Structure formats: structure tokens, C-alpha cells
Amino acid sequence: MNQSLQTFFVRLRRFGCRCEDTLLCLLLALMLGLGTLQIVQRNLSGGSFVWTDEFLRILVLWLAMVGAVAASRDDRHIVIDLLGRFLPPRTAQVVRLVVDLFTVGVCLLLAWHAGRFVWMEHEYGSQLLGSLPAWPFQAVMPVAFVIIAYRYTLFFYKHLQQLRQPGGSL
């Protein structure tokens, strides 16, 4: 790959990471602010906005999905690596490839079913926050799973290249 194209992809990745981090910070700040406002309102006036609880649940969904995407960018998802500690290095690398492919498969399956769910919500006309359609708020699920599957596909190819190198290790 030529140098200018490689530089472009490095910058694109950095931009994407900054967008993910910014969105995570905004979602968390909005959740904390809205939760605090709700507590203050309930203590001072005995009530709060009608939509607050539902909106906080939506924010939790978005925060979880965007957080999972952000964790996947550096391959930092929760891993139980008991086998990798006891297997020979080359075998552990092969196990890692299988885990990468399994992750891709599971994420694509989840994306498919989440997409079906969002489509059904669209067809049924489900609403949130009073009269807003529910499906745009829920569309984060299939999008996030597709992004994670894409990233683990890239990790699979990266780990495969490392395994093919003489004396390569992950």
C-alpha cells in the first residue's frame, strides 16, 4: 500500500476513535446530568419529567453499544484466556484465530436478529418518548454489531498474517 493511502487510513481511524470517544463522553454526561436532574426534581417537587426514565433507558442502550464498539477497536473485549496460558504459542495463535472467527459469526448473527427486531418495530409503529418512532433509537444495535464484526474480521486477517510469518507470534 502506498504511503499516502496508508496515511489516509491512519487518519480515518484516529478520526473514528475520536468520534467514538466523544460520543461516549456525551452520552455519559447526558445520563449523569439527566439522572441528577431527576433526583433533584423528585426531592424538591415530588415529581420529574414524564419522559426521563424512558430516555435514560435509551441512553443506557446507546452507551452499552457504543462502549462495545469502542472496546472492540483495540481488541479489548472481555476474554477468558485460560487455554492460551497452557497451550504452546503456535497452538494458542490458532485458537486465537478460531476465537476471532467465532466473534465475527456471533456478532453477525446478533446484527441480523437485531436488524429484524428494529425492522419489526418500524413495521409495528412502536413509539418511545411519547410519539417518536422507536426504531431510530434501537438502530444502534445492528449497526454496532456490524462494526464489531468488521473489526474482528480485520483482527482475524492481522492475526493470520502474524501466524504465517516465520517465528510469528500474536
C-alpha positions in Angstrom: 0.0 0.0 0.0 1.4 3.4 -0.9 2.3 5.9 1.8 -0.4 8.5 1.1 -3.2 5.8 1.2 -1.8 4.4 4.4 -1.7 7.9 6.0 -5.3 8.4 4.9 -6.4 5.2 6.7 -4.4 6.1 9.8 -6.1 9.5 10.0 -9.5 8.0 9.3 -9.0 5.5 12.1 -8.0 8.3 14.5 -11.0 10.4 13.5 -13.3 7.4 14.1 -11.7 6.8 17.5 -12.2 10.4 18.5 -15.8 10.3 17.3 -16.4 7.1 19.4 -14.8 8.7 22.5 -16.7 11.9 22.1 -20.0 10.1 21.7 -19.3 8.0 24.8 -18.4 11.1 26.9 -21.5 13.0 25.7 -23.8 10.0 26.4 -22.3 9.5 29.9 -22.5 13.2 30.7 -26.1 13.4 29.5 -27.0 10.3 31.6 -25.4 11.8 34.7 -26.9 15.2 34.2 -30.4 13.9 33.5 -30.2 11.4 36.4 -29.1 14.2 38.7 -31.8 16.5 37.5 -34.4 13.8 38.1 -33.2 13.2 41.6 -33.3 17.0 42.4 -36.8 17.3 40.8 -38.2 14.4 42.8 -36.7 15.7 46.1 -37.8 19.3 45.5 -41.2 19.0 43.8 -42.1 15.3 44.3 -42.0 14.6 40.5 -40.0 14.8 37.4 -40.3 14.9 33.6 -42.5 12.1 32.4 -40.0 11.0 29.7 -36.9 10.9 31.9 -36.9 7.2 32.9 -37.5 6.1 29.3 -34.9 8.4 27.9 -32.4 7.1 30.5 -33.0 3.5 29.4 -32.4 4.6 25.8 -29.1 6.2 26.8 -28.0 3.1 28.7 -28.6 1.1 25.5 -26.6 3.6 23.4 -23.8 3.8 26.0 -23.5 0.0 26.1 -23.5 -0.4 22.3 -21.1 2.5 21.7 -18.9 1.2 24.5 -18.8 -2.2 23.0 -17.7 -0.7 19.7 -15.0 1.3 21.4 -13.8 -1.7 23.3 -13.6 -3.7 20.0 -11.3 -1.1 18.3 -8.3 -2.3 20.2 -9.4 -5.9 20.8 -10.1 -5.2 24.4 -13.3 -7.1 24.9 -13.6 -9.4 28.0 -11.7 -12.6 27.2 -11.4 -15.7 29.3 -7.9 -16.8 28.2 -7.4 -20.0 30.2 -6.4 -22.1 27.3 -3.9 -19.6 25.9 -1.8 -19.8 29.1 -1.3 -23.5 28.9 -1.1 -24.2 25.1 2.1 -23.9 23.1 2.4 -20.5 21.4 1.7 -21.7 17.9 -1.5 -23.6 19.0 -2.6 -20.6 21.1 -2.4 -18.5 17.9 -4.6 -20.9 16.1 -7.1 -20.8 18.9 -7.0 -17.0 18.7 -7.9 -17.2 15.0 -10.9 -19.5 15.9 -12.0 -17.1 18.6 -11.8 -14.2 16.1 -13.9 -16.1 13.6 -16.4 -17.1 16.3 -16.7 -13.5 17.4 -17.4 -12.4 13.8 -20.0 -15.1 13.5 -21.8 -14.3 16.7 -21.7 -10.5 16.0 -23.2 -11.1 12.5 -25.9 -13.3 13.9 -26.7 -10.7 16.6 -26.7 -7.9 14.0 -29.1 -10.0 11.8 -31.6 -10.5 14.6 -31.2 -7.0 16.0 -31.9 -5.7 12.5 -35.0 -7.9 12.3 -36.1 -6.6 15.6 -35.6 -3.0 14.5 -37.5 -3.7 11.3 -40.4 -5.2 13.2 -40.5 -2.2 15.5 -40.6 0.0 12.4 -43.5 -2.1 10.8 -45.5 -2.1 14.1 -45.1 1.6 14.5 -43.8 1.3 18.1 -43.2 4.7 19.8 -40.9 6.0 22.5 -40.9 9.2 24.5 -44.5 9.9 23.7 -44.9 9.9 20.0 -41.4 9.4 18.5 -40.8 6.2 16.4 -38.8 3.7 18.4 -36.7 2.2 15.6 -34.2 5.0 15.2 -33.3 4.7 18.9 -32.9 1.0 18.6 -31.0 1.0 15.3 -27.8 1.3 17.2 -27.9 -2.4 18.0 -27.4 -3.9 14.5 -25.0 -1.1 13.5 -22.8 -1.7 16.5 -22.7 -5.4 15.9 -21.8 -5.0 12.3 -18.9 -2.7 13.2 -17.7 -5.1 15.8 -17.9 -8.0 13.3 -15.9 -5.9 10.8 -13.2 -5.1 13.3 -12.8 -8.7 14.3 -12.6 -9.7 10.7 -9.7 -7.3 10.4 -8.2 -8.8 13.6 -8.5 -12.3 12.1 -6.6 -11.3 9.0 -4.0 -9.5 11.1 -3.5 -12.5 13.3 -3.4 -14.8 10.3 -0.6 -12.7 8.8 1.3 -12.9 12.0 0.9 -16.6 12.2 2.1 -17.0 8.6 5.4 -15.1 9.4 8.3 -17.3 10.2 8.5 -17.4 14.0 5.5 -15.1 14.1 3.5 -14.7 17.3 0.4 -12.8 18.2 
